[in-house]
Amino acid sequence: MSAVDGEVGAVRPKTVALLAAVATIAVALNLRPAVVAVSPLLDTIRSDTGLSAPLAGLLTTLPLICFGIFSPVAPRLARRIGSSGQSVRPWSCWLSASCCGSSRR
C-alpha cells in the first residue's frame, strides 16, 4: 500500500500543492512591506540623513537590483544549502546586522 492509497497519516499530492501555494502567497505578503516600505518614508529618510535625490532613488531601487542579481543563483544555492539552511542563514545574517546596528546607537 502506497502513501497515496490511503495509508494513515499519508499526505496527498493535492494537499501538498495547496499547502505550497498557500505558503508561497503568505511569504509574498510578508515580504511585500519590506520591499515597498521605503518609498512612503523617503522624504523623512532624506531629511534625516541628508541623502541626495540620486542616492534616494538608488535606495528605492536596491531591492529590485538584488532580486535581479540573486534570482538566477537562488536555485543552485538552494540545492547546495538545503531547505533548512535557506531559512536559518538569512535570519542569522539579519539578526547579526540588527545587533551590530543597534549597538552603534
Secondary structure, DSSP 8 states (H G I E B T S, - for coil): --GGGT-TT---HHHHHHHHHHHHHHHHHHHHHHHHSHHHHHHHHHHHHT--HHHHHHHHHHHHHHHHHHTTTHHHHHHHH-HHHHHHHHHHHHHHHHHHHHHT-
